[in-house]
Amino acid sequence: MNSLDYLDDLRVYMRKLEEMGELKTINGADWNLEIGIICESVSWKENPFAILFDNIKDYPKGFRLLTNATRYNWKRIALLEGQIPAETPMEQIKVYKKHGDNTTRIPPQRVDWAPFMENIDEGDKVDIYKFPTPKYHEKDGGRYIGTGCVCILRDPDSGYINLGVYRIMILDRSSLVIYVSPGKDGRVIIEKYARKNERCPIAITFGQSPLLYRAAAKGCHFGDGEYEYAGGLRGKAIEVVEGKFTELPIPLSAEIAIEGEILPGKLAEEGPFGEWTGYYGSGKRPEPIINIKRVMYRNDPIMLADPPFKPLFEAADLGRTAQIWKEVEAAGLPGVKGVWIHGSGGPHLLKIISIKQSYPGHAVQAGMLASQCKSGAYCNRYTIVVDEDIDPSNTQEVLWAICTRSDPENDIHLVKRSLSTPLDPMIPPWKKKDECFNSRVIIDATRPYEWRDQFPEVNESDPILRKKVMEKWWKLLFG
């Protein structure tokens, strides 16, 4: 087996997780809340293992659900994108950033047949309930089949194919309801069809290759396709089959694939859903209905699920973190030494950027850019800027910098009316129906530029001397 074959197929990835001792199988769990409680309890532990659910209540053996497999662990995330895990999180971000910069784009390759075509249901045979779909949280508005899925859409103007990860609730056996936050590419595309009063074709996969899922979750700039990006990371084209109904490219690796359409003006109540913020953020609201036309699935299919819970030990989003780093440098910001998205705020709310100050205002500029660049603007709340001696992935160092290098009167900068989402728990219910804005803060936790050379010296040993001493005594102390 090629060392990167696990990127191409969910089943091979599961075998790799087993070899690493990071996969456990649970038999007989109930889809109604029990699976959600198990996933939640495991996800609250540091570096949680992945879980494969089989023999799920009311479902035949072999109709399986894989959870906790694509996040929570930054080393596992690195593996998912074809990288050898580095020694530290910040070194991993640097590798990721360099790898992304050098990635060529390889267009997908069309094939005539895929394993998910082993079983095909159309018309009256369509029943989406045949797949084990949990109700994850007690107050969820329904059963959410779309937490680890990939949605495939075609821009009606340019023909650009977009892959995104959006939440999807089952409405009935042949209908789904999709929620896409404002500003996301998928929403832009769906709204274009609606304005033209045209049906919007959509394909959705459940259980696709882990690499493709990570690419879709990361997202590329509009027009820079996720298929091409994933192919570049893998070093070979992603194989796709053209959908019979939608004519959309569906990845060969999918365990389950559906084709459907979104009709303009056809809405149904969606939500609430326990989201990545740790809250039922968006309530109930009318969202687009997907009419399912075709369901295809492998024998003994595996659904990939990625349900969110209260973010206690969430690993950083490596792709988004590296992208923010690239975007602030592309805007002309010099001296960036590190970027980190802190897991307590999920993938958006809390960002830290480390710089080597070169001029007055450098720190505030860094904070503003990290807070408002494309990959950083969505639902950001706090952006902290630290000096180059602070590791932005080390929470204690960052808190120490805030406590000792920031002055509340001068170093906290408020930005209003920024891009948010109805998922934001701080937006009151009566405002969620409108376009959502939030305020955000830039915290300058760097040494004051005007007298940085006179700032008190840090009380720590010389790194070279410390390394020499610890090489001598490490085994006795920690061995």
Rosetta blueprint (number, residue, H / E / L):
1 M L
2 N L
3 S L
4 L L
5 D H
6 Y H
7 L H
8 D L
9 D L
10 L H
11 R H
12 V H
13 Y H
14 M H
15 R H
16 K H
17 L H
18 E H
19 E H
20 M L
21 G L
22 E L
23 L E
24 K E
25 T E
26 I E
27 N E
28 G L
29 A L
30 D L
31 W L
32 N E
33 L L
34 E H
35 I H
36 G H
37 I H
38 I H
39 C H
40 E H
41 S H
42 V H
43 S H
44 W L
45 K L
46 E L
47 N L
48 P L
49 F L
50 A E
51 I E
52 L E
53 F E
54 D E
55 N L
56 I L
57 K L
58 D L
59 Y L
60 P L
61 K L
62 G L
63 F L
64 R E
65 L E
66 L E
67 T E
68 N L
69 A L
70 T L
71 R L
72 Y L
73 N L
74 W H
75 K H
76 R H
77 I H
78 A H
79 L H
80 L H
81 E L
82 G L
83 Q L
84 I L
85 P L
86 A L
87 E L
88 T L
89 P H
90 M H
91 E H
92 Q H
93 I H
94 K H
95 V H
96 Y H
97 K H
98 K H
99 H H
100 G H
101 D H
102 N L
103 T L
104 T L
105 R L
106 I L
107 P L
108 P L
109 Q E
110 R E
111 V L
112 D L
113 W L
114 A L
115 P H
116 F H
117 M H
118 E H
119 N E
120 I E
121 D E
122 E E
123 G H
124 D H
125 K H
126 V L
127 D L
128 I H
129 Y H
130 K H
131 F L
132 P L
133 T L
134 P L
135 K E
136 Y L
137 H L
138 E L
139 K L
140 D L
141 G L
142 G L
143 R L
144 Y E
145 I E
146 G E
147 T L
148 G L
149 C E
150 V E
151 C E
152 I E
153 L E
154 R E
155 D L
156 P L
157 D L
158 S L
159 G L
160 Y L
161 I E
162 N E
163 L E
164 G E
165 V L
166 Y L
167 R E
168 I E
169 M E
170 I E
171 L E
172 D E
173 R L
174 S L
175 S E
176 L E
177 V E
178 I E
179 Y E
180 V L
181 S L
182 P L
183 G L
184 K L
185 D H
186 G H
187 R H
188 V H
189 I H
190 I H
191 E H
192 K H
193 Y H
194 A H
195 R H
196 K L
197 N L
198 E L
199 R L
200 C E
201 P E
202 I E
203 A E
204 I E
205 T E
206 F E
207 G L
208 Q L
209 S L
210 P H
211 L H
212 L H
213 Y H
214 R H
215 A H
216 A H
217 A H
218 K H
219 G L
220 C L
221 H L
222 F L
223 G L
224 D L
225 G L
226 E H
227 Y H
228 E H
229 Y H
230 A H
231 G H
232 G H
233 L H
234 R H
235 G L
236 K L
237 A L
238 I L
239 E E
240 V E
241 V E
242 E E
243 G L
244 K L
245 F L
246 T L
247 E L
248 L L
249 P E
250 I E
251 P E
252 L L
253 S L
254 A L
255 E L
256 I E
257 A E
258 I E
259 E E
260 G E
261 E E
262 I E
263 L E
264 P E
265 G E
266 K E
267 L E
268 A E
269 E E
270 E E
271 G L
272 P L
273 F L
274 G L
275 E L
276 W L
277 T L
278 G L
279 Y L
280 Y L
281 G L
282 S L
283 G L
284 K L
285 R E
286 P E
287 E E
288 P E
289 I E
290 I E
291 N E
292 I E
293 K E
294 R E
295 V E
296 M E
297 Y E
298 R L
299 N L
300 D L
301 P L
302 I E
303 M E
304 L E
305 A L
306 D L
307 P L
308 P L
309 F L
310 K L
311 P L
312 L L
313 F L
314 E L
315 A L
316 A L
317 D L
318 L H
319 G H
320 R H
321 T H
322 A H
323 Q H
324 I H
325 W H
326 K H
327 E H
328 V H
329 E H
330 A H
331 A L
332 G L
333 L L
334 P L
335 G L
336 V E
337 K E
338 G E
339 V E
340 W E
341 I E
342 H L
343 G H
344 S H
345 G H
346 G L
347 P L
348 H L
349 L L
350 L E
351 K E
352 I E
353 I E
354 S E
355 I E
356 K L
357 Q L
358 S L
359 Y L
360 P L
361 G L
362 H H
363 A H
364 V H
365 Q H
366 A H
367 G H
368 M H
369 L H
370 A H
371 S H
372 Q H
373 C L
374 K H
375 S H
376 G H
377 A H
378 Y L
379 C L
380 N L
381 R L
382 Y E
383 T E
384 I E
385 V E
386 V E
387 D E
388 E L
389 D L
390 I L
391 D L
392 P L
393 S L
394 N L
395 T H
396 Q H
397 E H
398 V H
399 L H
400 W H
401 A H
402 I H
403 C H
404 T H
405 R H
406 S L
407 D L
408 P L
409 E L
410 N L
411 D L
412 I E
413 H E
414 L E
415 V E
416 K E
417 R E
418 S E
419 L E
420 S L
421 T L
422 P L
423 L L
424 D L
425 P L
426 M L
427 I L
428 P L
429 P H
430 W H
431 K H
432 K L
433 K L
434 D L
435 E L
436 C L
437 F E
438 N E
439 S E
440 R E
441 V E
442 I E
443 I E
444 D E
445 A E
446 T L
447 R L
448 P L
449 Y H
450 E H
451 W H
452 R H
453 D H
454 Q H
455 F L
456 P L
457 E L
458 V L
459 N L
460 E L
461 S L
462 D L
463 P H
464 I H
465 L H
466 R H
467 K H
468 K H
469 V H
470 M H
471 E H
472 K H
473 W H
474 W H
475 K H
476 L H
477 L H
478 F H
479 G L
